[in-house]
Amino acid sequence: MWKKLSRKFHSICRSRNKNILLFLMPSIAGVFLFVLLPFADVGKRSFQTAVTGEFCGIDNYKVIFGNQAFLLAIKNTLKLVIIGLPLLLVASLLISLVMYQFKWVQALKSAFLFPMAVPTATVVLIWKMLFHNNGLMNAGLENISLKSIDWLGSDASFWVLIISYIWKNLGYTIVLWLAGLHNVSEELKEAARVDGASEIKCFLYVILPGLKPVLYTITILSFLNSFKVFREAYLVAGAYPQQNMYLLQHLFNNWFTHLEMDKIAAAAVCITVIFVVFAVFLQHIWEEEK
């Protein structure tokens, strides 16, 4: 009898695994055809010349790492991530903690996503109105007797990128934090308060650990969204903006214009490696603290 039950159980498991595999096959095939194969071709091109397709070893990698524009773009992009990402995460978490106290906040969730739905052309128009030499920001500074700033032509241009990045992703990140806050046990919070824990300790030892499952996802999504600031920067300042606004996407766009595919391929491989290392590093930290 037990043997029959065991055989039946294994048969059900095999059948279920087969159904799961069949269900996933279209997605697996799509990833293989439209992601893995094209990237394999990019990896191959990174070791070839652009015109003749001859094997050139690591010459393309030597060229890009000796290119001052590539190094500048890497520096600015990393600076944007290092400064903008923590600011976005902390600001959105603090706002979500405040808004979580209000029950009517659920009705406003769709409004938080408004900045992501605004067309890029509209955002660019707003930025030009704000940060032009005769724009609203300088008008406000002059009204309080401060010197006007060349926002797009000086070192301050980097902060235009930061403001654009935070403004566009703040609402979306707040929605994600709110979803995480709703999964934190109310009983645990009440028990901590009954035991005399202050709000700060309740946040550090109850709420924050409860948010760890969404922290990884939010960080990865915010990291990827930091590479989407290019559209606004390109339309506001052009293909060759002030050097503090010059990002990797500017570089790729300019190389593509000159059909320097070998450089693009080598740089794309390097950026992908950075993405993977960053994701694995975050995953490792998250699993250690879980």
Disulfide bonds with the S-S distance in Angstrom:
none
